Amino acid sequence: MTKNGRPQIGLALGGGVARGAAHIGVLSVLIEAGVPIDCVAGTSAGSVVGAAYCAGLDAAKMREMASQMGWGHIASPVWPQRGLVSFERMEPWLESFVGELDISDLALPFAAVTTDVYTGKSVTHTRGRLATAVRASSSVPGVVEPVEINGSLFCDGGISDNLPVDAARELGADYVIGVDLFAPEYDGRWGPLGLLFSAAETLIRHAGGGVSDADCLIVPPIDDYSFLNFNKSETFIALGEQAARQKLPQIIADLGLC
């Protein structure tokens, strides 16, 4: 509980690659409505937006960041030993917006969630270089090279904990608002591959159990949109705003806000 007796409010921002811009729309609505946010845990794309918010970027600056994000800013091809591309470029790109920060330097408690390559277990990063932790949290295994931190290899947190509600609670949250960008869609035009893709999305969505554990779950209606199209950032932001406004009465009622 905070000093004034209200519950600590945490955000759990899930993975979703280019769909991550929807998190900015959700944050914009919560900020405008005066919903206090005490801590943020993010996985993959959610770690990018969460890091930016906890570093002090406002909604306008986060929109600018989303508009400037593209594969050329974060990815570069590598010799395919541990991945097809590296996200090494992501670190200076992120730092161009937030600065060279340690996670402990942030204005709000923040956790970037990754997966240990060797154990398969979820690992929460609450200290260390911010940009490196975010890069590790976003590195999809088999496609993007994993990231070495303190002698261990880490990859995308979505494999083990795609909606990190538990990590938000570990930061002290009593009430967690989760934002899920992985609602699966079955496309019959792909035949058996359509079933395979839908099943994979379902597995990732439920990794870690966050979709069941959030006190309030916001699911922007973005299942018709590709995970890979960064050019749709304004569309994703608008859909995030729409979903957040629909859940705002529940949040206000649950928390006794006025």
Disulfide bonds with the S-S distance in Angstrom:
none
